[in-house]
Amino acid sequence: MTLDSFRDELVATACSLAAQGKGLLAADESTGTVGKRFAAIGVENSEENRRAYRSLLATTPDLDEAISGVILYEETLFQDSVDADGQPGPPIIELFQAQGIVPGIKVDQGVEPLAGGLPGESWCTGLKGLAERAARYYARGARFAKWRAVLKISPEGSPSELCVRENAWGLARYARTVQEEGLVPIVEPEILMDGDHDIETTAAVQEWVLRTVYQALSHNGVFLEGSLLKPSMTLPGTACANPPS
C-alpha cells in the first residue's frame, strides 16, 4: 500500500485528534521513566504493575471528555489489561478505543550526539526498520505516531545549521514513512528552554526551525492535511535576566 491508499483516513484521524476542547494524553513513559514514578510511591517496577497502572489509566471514567488521543509506549500497545481484581481483560488499546480515544505510538528511539555538531547537539534515531514497525503498530490498532527531535539555544551558537537541517530531515523522513503505513505523524521539533536567551531569540530560532522542517516535509512529499505539528511554547530561557512581565 502507499500513502494514497490512506489519504482519507489520515485526514479523518488528524481531525479527530485536533477535536476542539480536547488534547492528547502522553502515556508513553519508557520502562525506566515509569519506574521512577513507581519508586516515588514504593511500587516495584514490574511488568505486572505496569499493566495494572495502564489498565487503570485506560478505564478512567469520562476520560474521553478531555482526551482525543493517547500516545502509548510499545509495551502498552501490545499489553492485555487487568481489572481491579487482577482478572485478565481485553487489550489495553481496546479500552481506549471503547471511549472513542485514538491510540498512537512513540516511534523514535531516542537522541544521540550529533557528530560534527556543537557541544550538546543531538539527532533523533529510529528510521531503520521504521516502516516495518509502523505497519505492525497499525495492524494492532494505532493510528498516529510521535517523533521528538530536540534542539537547544546556547551562547556557543546552537542550534547550528547542521543540527537544524539534520533534525528537520529526520522528522520529514519519519513523517513520510509512517504515513505510507497509515499513521498520522506528529512532527515535534522541540526547542529546549534551557539558557539565558530572551523571548525574541526564542521566536527567531523557532521561525527558522519550523521553516526548515516544513521545507523538508515538502521535499519528502509529506501529506500535510494528514499530519500534526507539536511546536514548543515561545518563552525566554529559564535563566533569562529580563523575562517579559
Solvent accessible surface area in square Angstrom, and as a share of the most:
residue,aa,sasa,rsa
1,M,174,0.78
2,T,78,0.46
3,L,3,0.01
4,D,98,0.51
5,S,63,0.41
6,F,12,0.05
7,R,91,0.33
8,D,126,0.65
9,E,58,0.26
10,L,1,0.00
11,V,51,0.29
12,A,61,0.47
13,T,14,0.08
14,A,6,0.05
15,C,84,0.51
16,S,55,0.35
17,L,7,0.03
18,A,66,0.51
19,A,36,0.28
20,Q,183,0.81
21,G,75,0.72
22,K,86,0.36
23,G,31,0.30
24,L,64,0.32
25,L,44,0.22
26,A,64,0.50
27,A,4,0.03
28,D,19,0.10
29,E,24,0.11
30,S,43,0.28
31,T,48,0.28
32,G,47,0.45
33,T,59,0.34
34,V,0,0.00
35,G,12,0.11
36,K,155,0.65
37,R,132,0.48
38,F,10,0.04
39,A,76,0.59
40,A,89,0.69
41,I,127,0.64
42,G,72,0.69
43,V,55,0.31
44,E,127,0.57
45,N,59,0.30
46,S,29,0.19
47,E,68,0.30
48,E,129,0.58
49,N,47,0.24
50,R,22,0.08
51,R,56,0.20
52,A,45,0.35
53,Y,69,0.26
54,R,4,0.02
55,S,4,0.02
56,L,129,0.64
57,L,39,0.19
58,A,0,0.00
59,T,73,0.42
60,T,52,0.30
61,P,111,0.70
62,D,92,0.48
63,L,25,0.12
64,D,49,0.25
65,E,123,0.55
66,A,58,0.45
67,I,25,0.13
68,S,6,0.04
69,G,0,0.00
70,V,0,0.00
71,I,9,0.05
72,L,1,0.00
73,Y,59,0.22
74,E,65,0.29
75,E,45,0.20
76,T,2,0.01
77,L,0,0.00
78,F,76,0.31
79,Q,9,0.04
80,D,64,0.33
81,S,5,0.03
82,V,36,0.21
83,D,74,0.38
84,A,115,0.89
85,D,120,0.62
86,G,48,0.46
87,Q,105,0.47
88,P,115,0.72
89,G,30,0.29
90,P,62,0.39
91,P,29,0.18
92,I,0,0.00
93,I,3,0.02
94,E,82,0.37
95,L,32,0.16
96,F,1,0.00
97,Q,75,0.34
98,A,90,0.69
99,Q,44,0.20
100,G,61,0.59
101,I,2,0.01
102,V,25,0.14
103,P,5,0.03
104,G,0,0.00
105,I,0,0.00
106,K,64,0.27
107,V,1,0.00
108,D,11,0.06
109,Q,115,0.51
110,G,30,0.29
111,V,71,0.41
112,E,84,0.38
113,P,118,0.74
114,L,20,0.10
115,A,94,0.73
116,G,76,0.73
117,G,24,0.23
118,L,61,0.30
119,P,107,0.67
120,G,63,0.61
121,E,9,0.04
122,S,14,0.09
123,W,86,0.30
124,C,9,0.06
125,T,20,0.12
126,G,8,0.08
127,L,71,0.35
128,K,192,0.81
129,G,35,0.34
130,L,2,0.01
131,A,38,0.29
132,E,124,0.56
133,R,36,0.13
134,A,0,0.00
135,A,44,0.34
136,R,112,0.41
137,Y,3,0.01
138,Y,49,0.18
139,A,88,0.68
140,R,73,0.27
141,G,9,0.09
142,A,0,0.00
143,R,64,0.23
144,F,0,0.00
145,A,0,0.00
146,K,24,0.10
147,W,0,0.00
148,R,86,0.31
149,A,0,0.00
150,V,19,0.11
151,L,4,0.02
152,K,59,0.25
153,I,14,0.07
154,S,22,0.14
155,P,115,0.73
156,E,121,0.54
157,G,46,0.45
158,S,6,0.04
159,P,6,0.04
160,S,22,0.14
161,E,86,0.39
162,L,78,0.39
163,C,1,0.01
164,V,2,0.01
165,R,137,0.50
166,E,66,0.30
167,N,5,0.03
168,A,2,0.02
169,W,124,0.43
170,G,11,0.10
171,L,0,0.00
172,A,0,0.00
173,R,88,0.32
174,Y,0,0.00
175,A,0,0.00
176,R,63,0.23
177,T,25,0.15
178,V,0,0.00
179,Q,0,0.00
180,E,54,0.24
181,E,44,0.20
182,G,2,0.02
183,L,0,0.00
184,V,0,0.00
185,P,0,0.00
186,I,5,0.03
187,V,1,0.01
188,E,7,0.03
189,P,4,0.02
190,E,45,0.20
191,I,7,0.03
192,L,48,0.24
193,M,37,0.17
194,D,90,0.47
195,G,27,0.26
196,D,89,0.46
197,H,20,0.09
198,D,61,0.32
199,I,51,0.26
200,E,117,0.52
201,T,49,0.29
202,T,0,0.00
203,A,45,0.35
204,A,63,0.49
205,V,17,0.10
206,Q,18,0.08
207,E,112,0.50
208,W,66,0.23
209,V,3,0.01
210,L,51,0.25
211,R,123,0.45
212,T,12,0.07
213,V,1,0.01
214,Y,75,0.29
215,Q,90,0.40
216,A,7,0.05
217,L,0,0.00
218,S,82,0.53
219,H,142,0.63
220,N,17,0.08
221,G,35,0.34
222,V,11,0.07
223,F,31,0.13
224,L,89,0.44
225,E,112,0.50
226,G,0,0.00
227,S,16,0.10
228,L,41,0.20
229,L,63,0.31
230,K,100,0.42
231,P,74,0.46
232,S,27,0.17
233,M,141,0.63
234,T,63,0.37
235,L,76,0.38
236,P,19,0.12
237,G,3,0.03
238,T,112,0.65
239,A,68,0.52
240,C,19,0.11
241,A,92,0.71
242,N,129,0.66
243,P,81,0.51
244,P,80,0.51
245,S,165,1.06
